[in-house]
């Protein structure tokens, strides 16, 4: 996991609408950057829907929510449309950003070692520095947890 107080790695990724998004586009705002495994899975859907439910509160507190997974922009589009997600989802099938944020790791799945995303959330401040970092977050509780951090 990246250290609190360090500069968050910048990136340019495609969102669910096929547009390029850079972390630097959000300077001057706090960013809740959450990494998740896969669109339309139980835990990831709970997490995304909780962020969607509280999205107006995040905006009111001056924070933007961004989710990143290795899924494609087209997959993100279907996921966002299906659950009316009002925030940005970014596609990283190349895994470079997942690796830069130290969330692409070896995991145990049913006794088998596989590579995957460790559910992690970073709070990035207005200047692009990591203010808080949470690894192995609970999907259903993550949005509430992040609201309290703001």
Backbone as a chain_set.jsonl record, in Angstrom:
{"seq": "XXXXXXXXXXXXXXXXXXXXXXXXXXXXXXXXXXXXXXXXXXXXXXXXXXXXXXXXXXXXXXXXXXXXXXXXXXXXXXXXXXXXXXXXXXXXXXXXXXXXXXXXXXXXXXXXXXXXXXXXXXXXXXXXXXXXXXXXXXXXXXXXXXXXXX", "coords": {"N": [[0.84, -1.179, 0.0], [0.438, 2.272, -0.674], [2.158, 4.99, 0.913], [0.834, 7.234, 3.358], [0.832, 10.729, 2.91], [2.511, 10.792, 0.74], [2.893, 11.671, -2.739], [0.18, 11.042, -4.829], [0.224, 8.643, -7.415], [0.019, 9.859, -10.716], [-2.307, 9.434, -13.421], [-3.696, 8.48, -16.607], [-6.634, 7.427, -17.746], [-9.326, 5.605, -19.333], [-12.734, 6.464, -19.055], [-16.122, 5.303, -18.244], [-17.533, 6.362, -20.331], [-15.85, 6.44, -22.399], [-14.07, 8.519, -22.418], [-10.973, 10.24, -21.795], [-9.5, 10.428, -18.601], [-7.746, 12.15, -16.111], [-5.91, 12.002, -13.076], [-4.958, 14.446, -12.238], [-6.901, 16.142, -13.178], [-8.594, 16.582, -11.125], [-7.507, 18.252, -9.26], [-7.594, 20.431, -6.468], [-9.838, 19.409, -5.376], [-10.945, 16.938, -3.05], [-10.332, 13.467, -3.468], [-11.851, 10.374, -3.536], [-10.514, 7.479, -4.122], [-11.177, 4.442, -5.188], [-10.392, 1.005, -5.418], [-11.43, -1.882, -7.027], [-12.473, -5.323, -7.621], [-14.162, -6.455, -9.786], [-16.702, -5.61, -12.12], [-20.21, -5.949, -11.513], [-20.099, -8.034, -9.621], [-20.964, -9.49, -6.456], [-19.89, -8.216, -4.003], [-18.57, -5.975, -5.079], [-20.641, -4.669, -6.349], [-22.278, -3.991, -4.162], [-20.542, -2.201, -2.891], [-20.218, -0.159, -4.854], [-22.894, 0.703, -5.151], [-23.394, 1.706, -2.604], [-21.608, 3.874, -2.552], [-22.837, 5.344, -4.572], [-25.334, 5.897, -3.421], [-24.603, 7.637, -1.366], [-23.419, 9.642, -2.77], [-24.273, 12.412, -3.246], [-23.663, 13.503, -0.715], [-20.905, 13.219, -0.602], [-20.14, 14.975, -2.65], [-21.128, 17.346, -1.59], [-19.352, 17.653, 0.494], [-17.112, 18.325, -0.875], [-15.734, 16.336, -2.232], [-14.761, 13.975, -4.736], [-15.732, 10.884, -6.208], [-14.088, 8.04, -7.425], [-13.917, 5.017, -9.101], [-11.832, 2.231, -9.794], [-11.025, -0.511, -11.839], [-9.866, -3.568, -13.455], [-11.557, -4.022, -15.49], [-13.085, -3.386, -18.728], [-13.852, -0.246, -20.421], [-16.324, -0.443, -21.665], [-17.558, -2.479, -20.189], [-17.693, -1.153, -17.736], [-19.477, 0.867, -18.453], [-21.92, -0.526, -18.855], [-22.266, -1.516, -16.262], [-22.404, 0.879, -14.75], [-24.698, 2.017, -15.905], [-26.659, 0.063, -15.329], [-26.873, 0.189, -12.524], [-27.261, 2.873, -12.053], [-25.026, 4.557, -11.483], [-23.537, 7.469, -10.359], [-20.95, 8.424, -10.474], [-17.473, 8.432, -11.572], [-16.087, 5.691, -13.306], [-13.139, 3.962, -13.949], [-11.194, 2.343, -16.437], [-8.686, -0.129, -16.334], [-7.295, -2.241, -17.891], [-4.682, -2.806, -18.575], [-3.326, -2.893, -16.243], [-1.371, -1.206, -15.147], [-1.886, 1.087, -13.519], [-3.19, -0.089, -11.372], [-1.05, -1.547, -10.389], [0.736, 0.541, -9.801], [-0.54, 1.727, -7.659], [-0.286, -0.233, -5.857], [-2.17, -2.349, -5.526], [-2.609, -4.626, -6.969], [-2.242, -7.851, -6.428], [-1.026, -11.042, -5.216], [-3.44, -13.394, -4.365], [-5.394, -15.608, -2.306], [-7.665, -17.821, -3.535], [-10.152, -19.874, -2.893], [-8.267, -21.743, -2.01], [-6.415, -21.66, -4.027], [-3.724, -19.952, -5.526], [-3.967, -16.784, -6.938], [-3.709, -13.882, -9.071], [-4.919, -10.662, -8.32], [-7.129, -7.853, -7.586], [-6.724, -6.236, -4.527], [-9.116, -5.084, -2.468], [-9.062, -1.739, -2.01], [-8.92, 1.573, -0.696], [-8.171, 4.932, -1.27], [-7.819, 8.162, 0.118], [-7.39, 11.122, -1.358], [-5.853, 14.248, -1.162], [-6.524, 17.788, -1.86], [-4.238, 18.69, -3.118], [-3.191, 16.522, -4.364], [-1.962, 14.607, -2.793], [-1.659, 11.62, -0.838], [-3.92, 11.266, 1.654], [-5.234, 9.508, 3.367], [-5.224, 5.939, 3.7], [-6.616, 2.795, 3.028], [-6.63, -0.63, 3.297], [-7.903, -3.805, 2.194], [-10.658, -3.283, 2.561], [-14.059, -3.387, 3.764], [-16.61, -4.087, 1.613], [-19.4, -3.311, 1.799], [-19.32, -1.42, 3.804], [-17.577, 0.588, 3.131], [-18.228, 3.121, 1.867], [-19.611, 4.54, 3.91], [-17.55, 4.6, 5.793], [-15.678, 6.234, 4.455], [-17.079, 8.63, 4.259], [-17.087, 9.425, 6.927], [-14.392, 9.929, 7.224], [-14.042, 12.267, 5.837]], "CA": [[0.0, 0.0, 0.0], [1.209, 3.515, -0.733], [2.237, 5.672, 2.198], [0.149, 8.5, 3.601], [1.732, 11.868, 2.787], [3.215, 10.767, -0.54], [2.127, 12.128, -3.9], [-0.552, 9.966, -5.497], [0.657, 8.499, -8.812], [-0.918, 10.379, -11.705], [-2.678, 8.461, -14.448], [-4.668, 8.84, -17.634], [-7.396, 6.216, -18.04], [-10.603, 5.808, -20.014], [-13.907, 6.277, -18.193], [-17.211, 4.493, -18.791], [-18.041, 7.012, -21.546], [-14.785, 6.417, -23.405], [-13.275, 9.753, -22.335], [-9.764, 10.156, -20.984], [-9.565, 11.107, -17.309], [-6.466, 12.204, -15.396], [-6.049, 12.34, -11.662], [-4.697, 15.886, -12.096], [-8.141, 16.863, -13.499], [-9.344, 16.762, -9.882], [-6.787, 19.113, -8.316], [-8.481, 21.384, -5.81], [-10.903, 18.623, -4.746], [-10.548, 15.661, -2.471], [-10.734, 12.342, -4.318], [-11.928, 9.037, -2.964], [-10.097, 6.597, -5.2], [-11.325, 3.073, -4.687], [-10.014, -0.064, -6.341], [-12.29, -3.046, -6.822], [-12.115, -6.468, -8.465], [-14.875, -6.743, -11.024], [-18.075, -5.128, -12.273], [-21.338, -6.885, -11.395], [-19.949, -9.082, -8.616], [-21.768, -9.134, -5.273], [-19.241, -7.224, -3.149], [-18.275, -4.748, -5.828], [-21.925, -4.001, -6.576], [-22.658, -3.373, -2.872], [-19.664, -1.06, -2.666], [-20.557, 0.893, -5.812], [-24.234, 1.231, -4.839], [-23.274, 2.519, -1.383], [-21.014, 5.155, -2.964], [-23.871, 6.058, -5.346], [-26.352, 6.368, -2.477], [-24.051, 8.757, -0.593], [-22.693, 10.541, -3.673], [-24.539, 13.842, -2.974], [-22.958, 13.902, 0.508], [-19.485, 13.368, -0.953], [-20.031, 16.217, -3.425], [-21.354, 18.434, -0.626], [-18.125, 17.785, 1.291], [-16.024, 18.705, -1.769], [-14.967, 15.162, -2.657], [-15.204, 13.231, -5.908], [-15.545, 9.442, -6.077], [-13.622, 7.373, -8.64], [-13.647, 3.592, -8.952], [-10.944, 1.681, -10.826], [-10.808, -1.959, -11.904], [-9.244, -3.968, -14.719], [-12.606, -4.18, -16.498], [-13.063, -2.457, -19.861], [-14.76, 0.906, -20.361], [-17.659, -0.936, -22.056], [-18.094, -3.184, -19.017], [-18.027, -0.099, -16.767], [-20.675, 1.567, -18.942], [-23.073, -1.38, -18.538], [-22.363, -1.554, -14.796], [-22.878, 2.198, -14.31], [-26.084, 2.178, -16.366], [-27.513, -0.898, -14.617], [-27.07, 0.608, -11.133], [-27.354, 4.341, -12.022], [-23.873, 5.074, -10.736], [-23.326, 8.86, -10.794], [-19.538, 8.789, -10.395], [-16.582, 7.948, -12.623], [-15.411, 4.387, -13.242], [-12.016, 3.978, -14.88], [-10.748, 1.04, -16.911], [-7.245, -0.333, -16.345], [-6.971, -3.617, -18.274], [-3.223, -2.937, -18.686], [-2.906, -3.116, -14.85], [-0.287, -0.325, -14.709], [-2.32, 1.942, -12.412], [-3.418, -1.014, -10.252], [0.273, -1.851, -9.84], [1.304, 1.778, -9.244], [-1.202, 1.964, -6.367], [0.028, -1.405, -5.042], [-3.391, -3.101, -5.203], [-2.601, -5.854, -7.766], [-1.452, -8.731, -5.574], [-1.364, -12.461, -5.172], [-4.497, -13.66, -3.392], [-5.829, -16.991, -2.186], [-9.072, -17.98, -3.868], [-10.529, -21.287, -2.766], [-7.056, -22.533, -1.862], [-5.552, -21.504, -5.197], [-3.109, -18.616, -5.604], [-4.293, -16.044, -8.16], [-3.443, -12.444, -9.008], [-6.159, -9.895, -8.372], [-7.183, -6.569, -6.878], [-7.054, -6.204, -3.111], [-10.028, -3.943, -2.311], [-8.307, -0.683, -1.329], [-9.446, 2.921, -0.927], [-7.28, 6.044, -0.909], [-8.355, 9.523, 0.148], [-6.352, 11.996, -1.904], [-6.203, 15.636, -0.837], [-6.669, 18.76, -2.947], [-2.94, 18.88, -3.772], [-2.762, 15.276, -4.992], [-1.224, 13.751, -1.861], [-2.463, 10.608, -0.15], [-4.264, 11.717, 2.999], [-5.566, 8.288, 4.118], [-5.16, 4.727, 2.883], [-7.283, 1.666, 3.674], [-6.505, -1.87, 2.54], [-8.842, -4.878, 2.542], [-11.869, -2.652, 3.09], [-15.311, -4.132, 3.647], [-17.35, -3.472, 0.511], [-20.666, -2.697, 2.204], [-19.086, -0.354, 4.796], [-16.554, 1.507, 2.644], [-18.755, 4.475, 1.627], [-19.827, 5.155, 5.229], [-16.224, 4.828, 6.374], [-15.053, 7.365, 3.784], [-17.819, 9.841, 4.659], [-16.583, 9.801, 8.257], [-13.022, 10.43, 7.071], [-14.095, 13.633, 5.32]], "C": [[0.888, 1.245, 0.0], [1.118, 4.252, 0.603], [1.457, 6.987, 2.215], [1.195, 9.61, 3.538], [2.51, 11.904, 1.482], [2.29, 11.255, -1.651], [1.457, 10.912, -4.545], [-0.076, 9.86, -6.938], [-0.413, 9.02, -9.773], [-1.208, 9.288, -12.729], [-3.579, 9.12, -15.47], [-5.343, 7.537, -18.028], [-8.709, 6.583, -18.716], [-11.758, 5.545, -19.047], [-14.99, 5.479, -18.919], [-17.829, 5.105, -20.051], [-16.994, 7.063, -22.651], [-13.904, 7.656, -23.41], [-12.041, 9.53, -21.469], [-9.915, 11.002, -19.725], [-8.192, 11.02, -16.67], [-6.737, 12.532, -13.937], [-5.87, 13.845, -11.473], [-5.922, 16.734, -12.467], [-8.903, 17.249, -12.229], [-8.592, 17.604, -8.848], [-7.743, 20.151, -7.757], [-9.679, 20.707, -5.153], [-10.279, 17.419, -4.06], [-11.065, 14.57, -3.399], [-10.74, 11.069, -3.481], [-11.682, 8.096, -4.127], [-10.183, 5.171, -4.673], [-11.074, 2.062, -5.79], [-10.838, -1.297, -6.005], [-12.002, -4.103, -7.874], [-12.818, -6.52, -9.806], [-16.29, -6.179, -10.994], [-19.06, -6.287, -12.084], [-21.091, -8.098, -10.505], [-20.614, -8.581, -7.338], [-21.132, -8.015, -4.437], [-19.008, -5.9, -3.847], [-19.548, -3.964, -6.132], [-22.404, -3.316, -5.3], [-21.851, -2.108, -2.626], [-20.04, 0.102, -3.577], [-21.911, 1.526, -5.491], [-24.22, 2.079, -3.567], [-22.629, 3.868, -1.707], [-22.039, 5.989, -3.741], [-24.913, 6.665, -4.419], [-25.884, 7.612, -1.727], [-23.359, 9.814, -1.457], [-22.999, 12.024, -3.422], [-23.814, 14.351, -1.72], [-21.465, 14.088, 0.234], [-19.258, 14.681, -1.698], [-20.177, 17.429, -2.499], [-20.102, 18.698, 0.218], [-16.9, 18.079, 0.42], [-15.162, 17.547, -2.243], [-15.602, 14.511, -3.879], [-14.891, 11.758, -5.682], [-15.131, 8.872, -7.435], [-13.348, 5.916, -8.307], [-12.786, 3.108, -10.099], [-10.894, 0.157, -10.703], [-10.164, -2.286, -13.246], [-10.279, -4.189, -15.815], [-12.493, -3.115, -17.592], [-14.017, -1.286, -19.632], [-16.184, 0.469, -20.714], [-18.322, -1.681, -20.909], [-18.532, -2.172, -17.954], [-19.318, 0.623, -17.163], [-21.939, 0.778, -18.584], [-23.332, -1.412, -17.036], [-22.941, -0.239, -14.264], [-24.335, 2.428, -14.704], [-27.038, 1.302, -15.558], [-27.855, -0.417, -13.206], [-27.145, 2.127, -10.962], [-26.232, 4.958, -11.191], [-23.53, 6.472, -11.248], [-21.859, 9.298, -10.846], [-18.734, 8.089, -11.489], [-16.031, 6.564, -12.3], [-14.332, 4.399, -14.314], [-11.525, 2.565, -15.173], [-9.222, 0.958, -16.91], [-6.893, -1.792, -16.682], [-5.471, -3.867, -18.399], [-2.574, -3.165, -17.322], [-1.842, -2.152, -14.33], [-0.675, 0.554, -13.527], [-2.592, 1.083, -11.175], [-2.082, -1.357, -9.584], [0.901, -0.62, -9.19], [0.719, 2.087, -7.866], [-1.08, 0.757, -5.436], [-1.222, -2.176, -4.599], [-3.496, -4.408, -6.0], [-1.658, -6.829, -7.066], [-1.867, -10.184, -5.731], [-2.376, -12.668, -4.05], [-4.776, -15.16, -3.371], [-7.306, -17.073, -2.512], [-9.384, -19.474, -3.888], [-9.299, -22.184, -2.742], [-6.071, -22.427, -3.01], [-4.996, -20.085, -5.213], [-3.412, -17.994, -6.974], [-3.902, -14.582, -7.967], [-4.771, -11.705, -9.121], [-6.046, -8.608, -7.582], [-7.528, -6.811, -5.413], [-7.871, -4.932, -2.908], [-9.381, -2.887, -1.416], [-8.923, 0.672, -1.674], [-8.444, 3.948, -0.418], [-8.096, 7.326, -0.874], [-7.203, 10.428, -0.257], [-6.771, 13.442, -1.676], [-6.2, 16.531, -2.076], [-5.378, 18.997, -3.731], [-2.397, 17.604, -4.404], [-1.92, 14.372, -4.108], [-2.185, 12.779, -1.17], [-2.661, 11.041, 1.299], [-4.558, 10.524, 3.912], [-5.5, 7.114, 3.157], [-5.745, 3.561, 3.674], [-7.208, 0.443, 2.775], [-7.518, -2.885, 3.06], [-10.122, -4.329, 3.185], [-13.078, -3.575, 2.913], [-16.207, -3.397, 2.658], [-18.576, -2.7, 0.974], [-20.469, -1.5, 3.134], [-18.179, 0.766, 4.293], [-17.056, 2.937, 2.459], [-18.989, 5.206, 2.946], [-18.506, 5.516, 5.897], [-15.587, 6.083, 5.764], [-15.771, 8.673, 4.092], [-17.316, 10.341, 6.009], [-15.185, 10.396, 8.179], [-12.997, 11.866, 6.555], [-14.499, 14.559, 6.437]], "O": [[1.959, 1.256, 0.607], [0.125, 4.144, 1.322], [1.426, 7.735, 1.237], [2.305, 9.456, 4.046], [3.106, 12.927, 1.144], [1.067, 11.249, -1.512], [2.098, 9.887, -4.776], [0.023, 10.876, -7.625], [-1.589, 8.672, -9.664], [-0.439, 8.339, -12.877], [-4.151, 10.183, -15.226], [-4.701, 6.643, -18.58], [-9.144, 7.734, -18.672], [-11.768, 4.551, -18.321], [-14.803, 5.038, -20.053], [-18.571, 4.429, -20.763], [-17.22, 7.653, -23.707], [-13.081, 7.828, -24.308], [-12.062, 8.734, -20.531], [-10.392, 12.135, -19.772], [-7.551, 9.969, -16.678], [-7.681, 13.253, -13.613], [-6.55, 14.453, -10.645], [-5.984, 17.912, -12.115], [-9.756, 18.137, -12.257], [-8.995, 17.661, -7.686], [-8.591, 20.685, -8.473], [-10.451, 21.359, -4.449], [-9.212, 16.949, -4.452], [-12.106, 14.727, -4.036], [-9.761, 10.739, -2.81], [-12.53, 7.934, -5.005], [-9.385, 4.745, -3.837], [-11.487, 2.243, -6.935], [-10.93, -1.702, -4.846], [-11.368, -3.823, -8.892], [-12.17, -6.616, -10.849], [-16.986, -6.259, -9.981], [-18.783, -7.432, -12.443], [-21.802, -9.096, -10.62], [-20.803, -7.377, -7.165], [-21.764, -6.987, -4.193], [-19.224, -4.834, -3.271], [-19.53, -2.734, -6.168], [-22.885, -2.184, -5.349], [-22.388, -1.081, -2.21], [-20.167, 1.234, -3.111], [-22.057, 2.747, -5.552], [-24.955, 3.061, -3.468], [-23.062, 4.897, -1.188], [-22.097, 7.208, -3.579], [-25.327, 7.809, -4.605], [-26.668, 8.53, -1.482], [-22.781, 10.767, -0.935], [-22.069, 12.83, -3.386], [-23.397, 15.508, -1.677], [-20.838, 15.001, 0.771], [-18.306, 15.409, -1.416], [-19.44, 18.407, -2.617], [-19.835, 19.835, 0.605], [-15.775, 18.083, 0.918], [-14.003, 17.737, -2.611], [-16.824, 14.501, -4.031], [-13.896, 11.422, -5.039], [-15.741, 9.177, -8.46], [-12.635, 5.612, -7.351], [-12.977, 3.519, -11.243], [-10.742, -0.389, -9.61], [-9.942, -1.401, -14.072], [-9.92, -4.51, -16.948], [-11.874, -2.07, -17.391], [-14.879, -1.337, -18.756], [-17.145, 0.961, -20.122], [-19.523, -1.529, -20.682], [-19.596, -2.31, -17.35], [-20.146, 0.948, -16.311], [-22.907, 1.342, -18.074], [-24.479, -1.343, -16.594], [-23.85, -0.242, -13.435], [-25.114, 2.972, -13.922], [-28.107, 1.757, -15.151], [-28.982, -0.591, -12.742], [-27.098, 2.619, -9.834], [-26.475, 5.779, -10.307], [-23.261, 6.647, -12.437], [-21.568, 10.433, -11.225], [-19.261, 7.262, -12.233], [-15.574, 6.297, -11.189], [-14.58, 4.799, -15.451], [-11.45, 1.714, -14.287], [-8.544, 1.852, -17.416], [-6.279, -2.492, -15.878], [-5.03, -5.015, -18.336], [-1.417, -3.578, -17.243], [-1.442, -2.264, -13.171], [0.132, 0.747, -12.618], [-2.263, 1.482, -10.058], [-1.999, -1.446, -8.359], [1.532, -0.73, -8.139], [1.403, 2.644, -7.007], [-1.688, 0.723, -4.366], [-1.322, -2.601, -3.448], [-4.385, -5.216, -5.732], [-0.439, -6.664, -7.101], [-2.912, -10.501, -6.299], [-2.194, -12.184, -2.933], [-4.431, -15.882, -4.306], [-8.122, -16.452, -1.83], [-8.946, -20.218, -4.765], [-9.279, -23.246, -3.364], [-5.003, -23.039, -2.971], [-5.72, -19.127, -4.942], [-3.151, -18.592, -8.018], [-3.781, -14.105, -6.838], [-5.636, -12.075, -9.915], [-5.009, -8.31, -6.99], [-8.497, -7.501, -5.096], [-7.378, -3.83, -3.148], [-9.177, -3.109, -0.222], [-9.385, 0.892, -2.794], [-7.939, 3.853, 0.701], [-8.956, 7.551, -1.725], [-6.175, 10.49, 0.418], [-7.908, 13.818, -1.962], [-5.91, 16.084, -3.186], [-5.418, 19.452, -4.874], [-1.279, 17.592, -4.92], [-1.239, 13.474, -4.603], [-3.358, 13.083, -0.953], [-1.706, 11.166, 2.065], [-4.181, 10.525, 5.083], [-5.694, 7.271, 1.952], [-5.413, 3.363, 4.842], [-7.664, 0.473, 1.632], [-7.935, -2.828, 4.216], [-10.597, -4.834, 4.202], [-13.104, -4.426, 2.024], [-16.522, -2.223, 2.848], [-18.768, -1.55, 0.579], [-21.356, -0.653, 3.244], [-18.031, 1.787, 4.963], [-16.371, 3.878, 2.859], [-18.607, 6.368, 3.085], [-18.36, 6.587, 6.485], [-15.019, 6.901, 6.487], [-15.13, 9.72, 4.176], [-17.141, 11.543, 6.205], [-14.831, 11.266, 8.974], [-12.041, 12.6, 6.806], [-14.608, 15.767, 6.229]]}, "num_chains": 1, "name": "protein.A"}
